[in-house]
Amino acid sequence: MLQLKNFKKWLPFIIGIVLFRVFYTFNPLQVNPAAVNILAIAVLMITWWVTEALPMPVVAMLPFVLFPLMKVATIKETAAPYADPIIFLFMGGFMLGLAIEKWHLHKRIALSIVNITGTSGNRIILGFILATGFLSMWLSNTATTMMMFPIAASVIHVVKENHKGNGNTNAFAAAIMLSIAYASNFGGIATIIGTPPNVAFVAFIEKKYNYTPQFADWMLICTPLSLLLLTSLYWVLVKWLMPNHIESDTATKTLIKTELQQLGPLSVAEKRVLVVFIGTATLWITKDLINATGIIKLDDTIIALLGGISLFAIPSGATANEKTAPLLEWKDTNKMAWGILLLFGGGLTLAAALEKAGLITQLGNWVASYAGSSLFLLIFLTAFISLFLSELMSNVAQVIVFAPVMGGIADALGINPLLLGLPMTLGASCASMMPMGTPPNAIVFASGYLKLKDMLKAGFVMNLVAVVLITLFSYYLIPLLMNFVK
């Protein structure tokens, strides 16, 4: 039994090496000799990313070893994409998220929203959807779910303890768990920094086309889309699939108010983090107006790092060892997802090598020859395939692998690459059916409040809603709101 377990553990690793050897030795796709080495490395990395034979950031470092050894690129050329400006944009966003979590501002926001919306079954679920969705715009969807999970579990416990026989507490528990998972996913698509797939896609577009989607432009398309998905989520869960009929009760109100009272008044540190957060978001949104004055030129990365760096300089008002500590200390970055930054770098390096070898162009031409004449249908199929594929594989890996493919297809068809790339990226973040689809799905499924059939049923409906909305928003709004210049 132990041997079988070890074999299953090593099987993905072995498959990657075998495929690498096959593509390197036999060249089954009959690509030109210069592209053979790159294709073999790409197959190896994609296989290990999809199967998670090794940690994804570790796989992302393979180009440092294989590219120079196989004469694909020098070590200096290989290293350049790992310092791409888009990676530092996400780093600044991470720092803001760390400060919000460190000073418990996230918990105060979540509890305040639930307190405002009310404590009947439906209103509690609405409160969790709004709070989770808002936080996930700025924090990672995994961190948001982990933060909301214990609050949701406490509310479920109080509601069940005080249940007087009317209403369905099981439906309430399932709906509230699904709401924080799905709202984390849907909220994350609203901003460029809201979820890693967004940043991975923007990094690719910037590298390949020398064009960076503006933070405000992204929000103009994706924030309304996110709000519609959150609204649809509320209606699907409480009005259709999982009605609970639980009325407001005093005990739940008391729990929320008690949690807020325990936090006390807004601390000096929270106020200062809030100022930095609002200031950074305001600069992201108004940067084009500022740049138009000609006095200064800002971009999203500069603004993110300005906000992140300021957190290390601004005193928190709290004392540590008789000294006033800053809002963030370097030890706080131990919690930062450094592996995600490496993953982006590896994806950019691989995409650049594939593009340089002409492999992406070849694939794009091949797919374009079968694409047909309907752009709307092509966008729909892109969103549909991306969303359901992400039920089975990492959404970050998916975007890293398929962003160059979408770019190649768009170039072959002579269309704006955002028309295919954006629905592919957004679809990858909206997987709702399977526990392994996204980390938030896995977290809430492990709670014990959900059965697989609950997630499959609700997830399938939300998947269809997401595909339709993503297609409509991409087809009609991208040409109007994203001034793409190749």
C-alpha positions as CSV (number, residue, x, y, z in Angstrom):
1,M,0.0,0.0,0.0
2,L,2.9,2.3,0.9
3,Q,4.6,1.6,-2.4
4,L,1.4,2.4,-4.4
5,K,1.1,5.7,-2.5
6,N,4.7,6.6,-3.3
7,F,4.1,5.6,-7.0
8,K,1.1,7.9,-7.2
9,K,3.1,10.7,-5.6
10,W,5.9,10.4,-8.2
11,L,3.7,9.6,-11.2
12,P,3.1,13.3,-12.3
13,F,6.9,13.9,-11.9
14,I,7.7,11.0,-14.1
15,I,5.1,11.9,-16.7
16,G,6.6,15.3,-17.0
17,I,10.1,14.0,-17.6
18,V,8.8,11.4,-20.1
19,L,6.9,14.0,-22.1
20,F,10.0,16.3,-22.0
21,R,12.1,13.5,-23.4
22,V,9.5,12.6,-26.1
23,F,9.2,16.2,-27.4
24,Y,13.0,16.8,-27.2
25,T,13.9,13.6,-29.0
26,F,11.1,12.9,-31.5
27,N,9.7,16.4,-32.2
28,P,6.1,15.0,-32.6
29,L,4.7,18.4,-33.6
30,Q,7.4,18.9,-36.3
31,V,8.4,22.3,-35.2
32,N,11.6,24.0,-36.5
33,P,14.8,22.8,-34.8
34,A,15.3,26.1,-32.9
35,A,11.9,25.7,-31.2
36,V,12.3,22.0,-30.1
37,N,14.2,22.8,-26.9
38,I,11.7,25.5,-25.9
39,L,8.7,23.3,-26.6
40,A,10.1,20.5,-24.6
41,I,10.7,22.8,-21.6
42,A,7.2,24.2,-22.0
43,V,5.7,20.7,-22.0
44,L,7.6,19.8,-18.8
45,M,6.7,23.0,-17.0
46,I,3.0,22.9,-18.0
47,T,2.7,19.2,-17.0
48,W,4.2,19.9,-13.6
49,W,2.1,23.0,-13.1
50,V,-1.1,21.2,-14.0
51,T,-0.4,18.1,-12.0
52,E,1.4,20.0,-9.2
53,A,4.2,17.5,-9.2
54,L,6.3,20.2,-7.6
55,P,5.2,23.4,-5.9
56,M,4.2,25.9,-8.7
57,P,6.8,28.6,-7.7
58,V,9.5,25.9,-7.9
59,V,8.5,24.9,-11.4
60,A,8.5,28.6,-12.3
61,M,12.3,28.7,-11.5
62,L,13.2,25.9,-14.0
63,P,14.0,28.4,-16.8
64,F,16.9,29.7,-14.7
65,V,18.5,26.2,-15.1
66,L,17.1,24.8,-18.3
67,F,17.2,27.9,-20.6
68,P,21.0,28.5,-20.3
69,L,21.8,24.8,-20.3
70,M,19.8,24.1,-23.4
71,K,21.0,27.4,-25.1
72,V,17.5,28.9,-25.2
73,A,18.6,32.2,-23.6
74,T,21.4,33.5,-21.4
75,I,20.9,33.7,-17.6
76,K,20.6,37.5,-17.9
77,E,17.9,37.3,-20.5
78,T,16.1,34.6,-18.6
79,A,16.1,36.6,-15.4
80,A,14.7,39.9,-16.9
81,P,11.0,39.0,-16.8
82,Y,11.2,38.0,-13.1
83,A,11.7,41.8,-12.4
84,D,8.8,42.9,-14.7
85,P,7.1,46.1,-13.3
86,I,3.7,44.2,-13.1
87,I,5.3,41.9,-10.4
88,F,6.0,45.0,-8.3
89,L,2.5,46.2,-8.8
90,F,1.2,43.0,-7.2
91,M,3.9,43.3,-4.4
92,G,2.6,46.7,-3.5
93,G,-1.0,45.3,-3.4
94,F,0.2,42.5,-1.2
95,M,1.7,45.1,1.3
96,L,-1.6,46.9,1.5
97,G,-3.4,43.6,2.2
98,L,-0.9,42.7,4.9
99,A,-1.4,46.0,6.7
100,I,-5.2,45.7,6.5
101,E,-5.0,42.2,8.0
102,K,-2.4,43.1,10.6
103,W,-4.5,45.8,12.2
104,H,-7.8,43.8,11.9
105,L,-9.3,46.5,9.6
106,H,-10.7,43.7,7.4
107,K,-12.7,42.1,10.3
108,R,-14.2,45.5,11.3
109,I,-15.3,46.1,7.7
110,A,-16.9,42.7,7.4
111,L,-18.7,42.9,10.8
112,S,-19.9,46.5,10.1
113,I,-21.4,45.5,6.7
114,V,-23.3,42.5,8.2
115,N,-24.4,44.7,11.1
116,I,-25.9,47.2,8.6
117,T,-27.6,44.7,6.3
118,G,-29.5,43.0,9.2
119,T,-29.7,39.6,10.8
120,S,-32.4,37.7,9.2
121,G,-31.2,34.6,7.3
122,N,-31.3,36.3,3.9
123,R,-29.9,39.6,5.1
124,I,-27.0,37.9,6.9
125,I,-26.1,36.1,3.6
126,L,-26.4,39.4,1.8
127,G,-24.0,41.0,4.3
128,F,-21.5,38.3,3.9
129,I,-21.6,38.5,0.1
130,L,-21.1,42.3,0.2
131,A,-18.4,42.2,2.8
132,T,-16.5,39.3,1.2
133,G,-16.8,40.7,-2.3
134,F,-15.5,44.1,-1.2
135,L,-12.5,42.7,0.7
136,S,-11.6,40.4,-2.1
137,M,-11.2,43.3,-4.5
138,W,-8.1,44.3,-2.5
139,L,-7.0,41.1,-0.7
140,S,-6.3,37.7,-2.2
141,N,-9.5,35.5,-2.4
142,T,-7.8,32.9,-0.2
143,A,-7.0,35.3,2.5
144,T,-10.5,36.8,2.4
145,T,-12.1,33.4,2.7
146,M,-9.9,32.4,5.6
147,M,-10.8,35.7,7.4
148,M,-14.5,35.4,6.8
149,F,-14.7,31.6,7.5
150,P,-14.6,31.8,11.4
151,I,-17.0,34.7,11.4
152,A,-19.4,32.7,9.3
153,A,-19.0,29.6,11.5
154,S,-19.8,31.7,14.6
155,V,-22.9,33.1,13.0
156,I,-24.1,29.7,11.9
157,H,-23.6,28.4,15.4
158,V,-25.6,31.2,17.0
159,V,-28.4,30.9,14.5
160,K,-28.7,27.1,15.1
161,E,-28.5,27.5,18.8
162,N,-31.4,30.1,18.8
163,H,-33.4,28.4,16.1
164,K,-37.1,28.2,17.2
165,G,-38.3,25.7,14.6
166,N,-39.1,28.0,11.7
167,G,-36.8,28.1,8.8
168,N,-34.1,25.8,7.4
169,T,-30.8,26.1,9.2
170,N,-29.1,23.5,7.0
171,A,-29.9,25.5,3.9
172,F,-28.7,28.7,5.7
173,A,-25.4,27.1,6.7
174,A,-24.7,25.8,3.2
175,A,-25.7,29.1,1.6
176,I,-23.5,31.2,3.9
177,M,-20.5,29.0,3.2
178,L,-21.0,29.1,-0.5
179,S,-21.6,32.8,-0.4
180,I,-18.1,33.5,1.1
181,A,-16.4,31.2,-1.3
182,Y,-18.1,32.5,-4.5
183,A,-18.1,36.1,-3.4
184,S,-14.3,35.9,-2.8
185,N,-13.9,34.6,-6.4
186,F,-16.3,37.1,-7.9
187,G,-15.0,40.1,-5.9
188,G,-11.4,39.3,-6.9
189,I,-12.1,39.9,-10.6
190,A,-13.1,43.6,-10.0
191,T,-9.5,45.0,-9.8
192,I,-6.2,44.1,-11.4
193,I,-4.7,43.2,-8.0
194,G,-7.8,41.3,-6.8
195,T,-6.6,37.8,-7.8
196,P,-3.4,36.4,-9.2
197,P,-4.8,35.4,-12.6
198,N,-5.6,39.1,-13.3
199,V,-2.0,40.1,-12.6
200,A,-0.7,37.2,-14.6
201,F,-2.7,38.2,-17.7
202,V,-1.8,41.9,-17.4
203,A,1.8,41.0,-17.1
204,F,1.6,39.0,-20.3
205,I,-0.2,41.8,-22.2
206,E,2.3,44.3,-21.0
207,K,5.2,42.2,-22.1
208,K,3.9,41.1,-25.5
209,Y,2.1,44.2,-26.6
210,N,3.8,46.9,-24.6
211,Y,0.3,47.9,-23.4
212,T,-0.8,48.0,-19.8
213,P,-4.6,47.9,-19.1
214,Q,-5.3,50.9,-16.8
215,F,-6.5,50.2,-13.3
216,A,-9.5,52.5,-13.8
217,D,-10.4,50.9,-17.2
218,W,-10.3,47.5,-15.7
219,M,-12.6,48.6,-12.9
220,L,-15.0,50.2,-15.4
221,I,-15.6,46.8,-17.0
222,C,-15.0,44.3,-14.2
223,T,-16.4,46.0,-11.2
224,P,-20.0,46.2,-12.6
225,L,-19.5,42.6,-13.8
226,S,-18.4,41.6,-10.3
227,L,-21.4,43.4,-8.7
228,L,-23.8,41.6,-11.1
229,L,-22.3,38.3,-10.3
230,L,-22.6,39.0,-6.6
231,T,-26.2,40.1,-7.1
232,S,-26.9,36.9,-9.1
233,L,-25.2,34.9,-6.3
234,Y,-27.6,36.3,-3.7
235,W,-30.7,35.6,-5.8
236,V,-29.6,32.0,-6.8
237,L,-28.7,31.0,-3.2
238,V,-31.5,32.5,-1.1
239,K,-34.4,32.9,-3.6
240,W,-34.0,29.8,-5.7
241,L,-31.7,26.9,-4.6
242,M,-31.3,27.3,-0.8
243,P,-34.2,29.4,0.7
244,N,-33.9,29.4,4.5
245,H,-36.9,31.4,5.7
246,I,-35.0,32.4,8.9
247,E,-36.2,35.6,10.6
248,S,-34.1,38.1,12.5
249,D,-33.3,37.2,16.1
250,T,-31.8,39.0,19.1
251,A,-29.0,36.5,19.7
252,T,-27.4,37.0,16.2
253,K,-27.7,40.8,16.5
254,T,-26.0,40.5,19.9
255,L,-23.1,38.4,18.5
256,I,-22.4,40.9,15.7
257,K,-22.5,43.9,18.1
258,T,-20.4,42.1,20.7
259,E,-17.7,41.3,18.1
260,L,-17.7,44.9,17.0
261,Q,-17.5,46.1,20.6
262,Q,-14.6,43.8,21.3
263,L,-12.7,45.6,18.5
264,G,-13.3,48.9,20.2
265,P,-13.2,52.2,18.5
266,L,-11.2,52.7,15.3
267,S,-7.5,52.7,16.4
268,V,-4.9,55.1,15.3
269,A,-3.2,52.4,13.3
270,E,-6.5,51.4,11.5
271,K,-7.2,55.0,10.6
272,R,-3.7,55.4,9.1
273,V,-3.9,52.2,7.1
274,L,-7.4,53.3,5.9
275,V,-5.9,56.6,4.8
276,V,-3.1,54.9,2.9
277,F,-5.6,52.4,1.3
278,I,-8.0,55.1,0.2
279,G,-5.2,57.3,-1.0
280,T,-3.7,54.5,-3.1
281,A,-7.0,53.5,-4.6
282,T,-7.8,57.2,-5.4
283,L,-4.5,57.6,-7.2
284,W,-5.1,54.4,-9.2
285,I,-8.5,55.7,-10.3
286,T,-7.5,59.3,-11.0
287,K,-4.0,58.8,-12.3
288,D,-4.9,59.7,-15.9
289,L,-6.2,63.1,-14.8
290,I,-3.0,63.7,-12.8
291,N,-0.8,62.7,-15.7
292,A,-2.8,65.0,-18.0
293,T,-1.4,68.0,-16.1
294,G,2.1,67.2,-17.2
295,I,3.6,67.9,-13.8
296,I,4.1,64.3,-12.9
297,K,3.7,60.9,-14.6
298,L,2.3,58.1,-12.5
299,D,1.5,54.5,-13.4
300,D,-0.1,51.7,-11.4
301,T,3.1,50.1,-10.3
302,I,4.6,53.4,-8.9
303,I,1.3,54.1,-7.0
304,A,1.2,50.5,-5.6
305,L,4.8,50.7,-4.4
306,L,4.3,54.3,-3.0
307,G,1.4,53.0,-0.9
308,G,3.4,49.8,0.1
309,I,6.6,51.7,1.0
310,S,4.7,54.4,3.0
311,L,3.3,51.6,5.3
312,F,6.9,51.0,6.5
313,A,7.5,54.7,7.2
314,I,4.2,55.8,8.8
315,P,4.2,55.2,12.6
316,S,1.3,53.1,13.8
317,G,0.8,54.8,17.1
318,A,1.4,51.5,18.9
319,T,4.5,50.9,20.9
320,A,6.9,47.9,20.7
321,N,9.9,47.7,23.0
322,E,9.3,51.3,24.0
323,K,9.5,52.4,20.4
324,T,6.7,53.4,18.1
325,A,6.3,50.7,15.5
326,P,5.5,51.5,11.9
327,L,2.3,50.2,10.3
328,L,4.3,47.4,8.6
329,E,7.6,45.9,9.7
330,W,9.7,43.7,7.5
331,K,9.0,40.6,9.5
332,D,5.3,41.1,8.5
333,T,6.3,40.2,4.9
334,N,6.9,36.6,6.0
335,K,3.2,36.2,5.3
336,M,3.6,37.6,1.8
337,A,3.0,35.2,-1.1
338,W,6.5,35.4,-2.5
339,G,5.9,32.2,-4.5
340,I,3.2,33.9,-6.5
341,L,5.7,36.6,-7.6
342,L,8.1,33.9,-8.8
343,L,5.3,32.1,-10.5
344,F,4.5,35.3,-12.6
345,G,8.1,35.6,-13.5
346,G,8.4,32.0,-14.7
347,G,5.2,32.4,-16.7
348,L,6.4,35.6,-18.4
349,T,9.8,34.0,-19.2
350,L,8.2,30.9,-20.8
351,A,5.7,33.0,-22.8
352,A,8.5,35.2,-24.1
353,A,10.5,32.2,-25.2
354,L,7.5,30.5,-26.9
355,E,6.8,33.8,-28.7
356,K,10.4,34.3,-29.8
357,A,10.4,30.8,-31.3
358,G,7.2,31.5,-33.3
359,L,5.3,28.7,-31.5
360,I,2.5,30.9,-30.3
361,T,2.0,32.4,-33.8
362,Q,1.8,28.9,-35.3
363,L,-0.8,27.8,-32.8
364,G,-2.8,31.0,-33.2
365,N,-2.9,30.6,-37.0
366,W,-4.0,26.9,-36.6
367,V,-6.8,27.7,-34.2
368,A,-7.9,30.8,-36.1
369,S,-8.4,28.7,-39.2
370,Y,-11.1,26.8,-37.4
371,A,-12.6,29.8,-35.5
372,G,-15.3,30.7,-37.8
373,S,-16.6,34.2,-38.5
374,S,-18.6,34.9,-35.2
375,L,-16.5,36.9,-32.8
376,F,-19.4,36.7,-30.2
377,L,-19.4,32.9,-30.3
378,L,-15.6,32.8,-30.1
379,I,-15.6,35.0,-26.9
380,F,-18.4,32.8,-25.5
381,L,-16.5,29.6,-26.1
382,T,-13.3,31.1,-24.7
383,A,-15.1,32.0,-21.4
384,F,-17.0,28.7,-21.3
385,I,-13.9,26.5,-21.8
386,S,-11.7,28.6,-19.5
387,L,-14.3,28.5,-16.7
388,F,-15.0,24.8,-16.8
389,L,-11.3,23.9,-17.3
390,S,-10.4,25.9,-14.2
391,E,-12.6,23.4,-12.2
392,L,-9.8,20.9,-12.7
393,M,-6.5,22.9,-12.7
394,S,-4.9,25.9,-11.0
395,N,-6.4,29.1,-12.4
396,V,-3.0,30.9,-12.2
397,A,-1.3,28.2,-14.2
398,Q,-4.2,28.2,-16.6
399,V,-3.8,31.9,-17.3
400,I,0.0,31.7,-17.6
401,V,-0.4,28.8,-20.1
402,F,-3.3,30.1,-22.2
403,A,-2.6,33.9,-22.3
404,P,0.0,33.4,-25.0
405,V,-2.4,31.1,-26.9
406,M,-5.2,33.7,-26.8
407,G,-2.8,36.4,-27.9
408,G,-1.7,34.2,-30.9
409,I,-5.3,33.5,-31.9
410,A,-6.2,37.2,-31.7
411,D,-3.2,38.2,-33.8
412,A,-4.0,35.6,-36.4
413,L,-7.6,36.9,-36.6
414,G,-6.5,40.5,-36.5
415,I,-8.6,41.4,-33.4
416,N,-7.9,43.1,-30.1
417,P,-6.2,40.4,-27.9
418,L,-8.1,41.7,-24.9
419,L,-11.4,40.4,-26.5
420,L,-10.2,36.8,-25.9
421,G,-7.6,37.2,-23.2
422,L,-9.9,39.0,-20.7
423,P,-12.8,36.5,-20.8
424,M,-10.3,33.7,-20.5
425,T,-8.8,35.3,-17.4
426,L,-12.1,36.2,-15.8
427,G,-13.5,32.7,-16.5
428,A,-10.5,31.2,-14.8
429,S,-11.4,32.9,-11.5
430,C,-15.1,32.0,-11.5
431,A,-15.0,28.2,-11.1
432,S,-17.8,27.3,-8.7
433,M,-18.7,23.6,-9.1
434,M,-15.7,21.7,-7.7
435,P,-13.9,22.0,-4.3
436,M,-10.6,22.0,-6.1
437,G,-11.7,24.7,-8.5
438,T,-10.4,27.6,-6.4
439,P,-8.8,27.7,-2.8
440,P,-12.0,29.4,-1.4
441,N,-14.1,26.5,-2.7
442,A,-11.8,24.0,-1.0
443,I,-11.8,26.0,2.3
444,V,-15.6,26.1,2.7
445,F,-16.1,22.5,1.4
446,A,-13.9,21.3,4.3
447,S,-16.2,23.1,6.8
448,G,-18.6,20.1,7.0
449,Y,-21.6,22.3,6.3
450,L,-21.7,21.5,2.6
451,K,-22.4,18.3,0.5
452,L,-20.8,17.9,-2.9
453,K,-24.2,18.0,-4.5
454,D,-24.9,21.4,-3.0
455,M,-21.7,22.8,-4.5
456,L,-22.2,21.1,-7.9
457,K,-25.8,22.4,-8.2
458,A,-25.2,26.0,-7.1
459,G,-21.8,26.0,-8.9
460,F,-23.2,24.9,-12.2
461,V,-25.8,27.6,-12.2
462,M,-23.3,30.3,-11.2
463,N,-20.9,29.0,-13.9
464,L,-23.5,29.5,-16.6
465,V,-24.4,32.9,-15.2
466,A,-20.7,33.9,-15.2
467,V,-20.1,32.7,-18.8
468,V,-23.1,34.7,-20.1
469,L,-22.2,37.9,-18.2
470,I,-18.4,37.7,-19.0
471,T,-19.3,37.2,-22.7
472,L,-21.6,40.2,-22.8
473,F,-19.3,42.5,-20.9
474,S,-16.3,41.5,-23.0
475,Y,-18.0,41.8,-26.4
476,Y,-19.7,45.1,-25.8
477,L,-17.5,47.0,-23.3
478,I,-13.9,46.1,-24.1
479,P,-13.9,48.0,-27.5
480,L,-15.5,51.0,-25.9
481,L,-13.5,51.3,-22.6
482,M,-10.0,49.8,-23.3
483,N,-8.2,51.8,-25.8
484,F,-5.8,49.1,-27.0
485,V,-3.0,50.2,-29.2
486,K,-0.7,47.5,-30.5
